[in-house]
Amino acid sequence: MKLRRLDDDANVDMILTAVIAGVMFAVAIPIIYSVVGGMDYTTTDTALGGVWNATTENWAGPSPATNASQSLLTNVGTFFTIGPIYLVVVAAVGIIAAVLLLRGR
């Protein structure tokens, strides 16, 4: 009986993990886009001047901060696109395990 109680707790914890991750995504998306979008890249680009590209052995361009922010936004967008799959999988594992546990009783 004690083992079944631990299984019940684990199933609830899996579903709770998915809920917590969903809340974290909902909070993180506006914060990240607000911070990255609110930065002054013109001043930063002027201060940096340019980035040396060792492969081509020349300056990569006059706007390294702008280029970096565009790459960052692309990667963050990919993360937030794939992230909900994680939520679905974690919740599904918890629900399926709970159903199987109830079926075995």
Secondary structure, 3 states (H helix, E strand, C coil): CHHHHHHHHHHHHHHHHHHHHHHHHHHHHHHHHHHHHCCCHHHHHHHHCCCEECCCCEECCCCHHHHHHHHHHHHHHHHHHHHHHHHHHHHHHHHHHHHHHHHCC
